[in-house]
Amino acid sequence: MASSGGAECRKIRLRKPASKSDERKEQKNSENDNLNTSDTVADDKPLDKPVDVKKIEPGSYWLTRVVFVRAIGFLYFVAFLVALNQNKELLGRNGLLPIPAYLSRLRNHFQVPGNVSVNLAALSAVPSVLWWVPEEATDVALDAMAYTGLGLSTLVLVLGAGNAVTFTVLWVLYHSIVNVGQRWYSFGKSQPLSNL
């Protein structure tokens, strides 16, 4: 017998043992086990059916992990929502600092041949998937990246879980925008998310 919050709890059998030896084994096991809500009742009320309760092991970090993953999902959600709302106006084909003009200047600086979209030097200086996007599809690519990032970050935020592939895609998409973001992404608020 154990006391819990003023109400006494005692072990009750949910099924009848087949023999005396089974009864002794079950009694011995029940003395060694901690009380579990699936086979205990308070105030001697019978259970209608067993309750499946998963035990959380002490020292596990499941809550911390879920909160941390959801926090990262929330940060990516906000970042891609902002990107969706302003990137075409800032970085789009007709934006204030258009990405096609920026990538063209980088191609000239790194002497990329005309038949190749990017060389290793340019890609290592400014890593982005936008190197392979045609100039006329820049606005569509920016929106597609933002919507993809929003969708994945929403899944992470709602489910509280994500795998390496999900976080890698989020990281690559966000870095692809930040690395060609020029003046708009060069100040401090964008850098902490880039370092995740």
C-alpha angles and dihedrals in degrees: 000000000000132000118228121178094334094305119103117232124197135179115256128186116247093196135024115254117242096230144001092264090053089049092053092047091049092047091050092048091048091054091053097044124082115246111273127196091229092070105023133081133194121232093009094287112154121241118242093203136348118274117225106224120171113218118230110220116231111251094030117131100209095126093046090048093050093047092047094048092048091049091054089047090052092050092051091045092055092043094052092042089055090045091052093051100046114015097088091053094045105031106011127111092278096028130123092264104018118209094220091059091046093050090046091055089049091050089053092046094050092039096237110185116246096246093053123070095210141354129215095261093054093043093050091048094048111015110196139136087227090081088080096046116101115242094247092053097052096106092047091048092050091051092045091051091048094048092047090049091047092051095048094043090049090054091050091046096048099039097038088221138090138165133225093267093054094049092044091053091048091049094048093047094049093045090049089059097040095049093057093034092098112183095357095061100031099089129086105272094067097048101070092057090047090057095056 
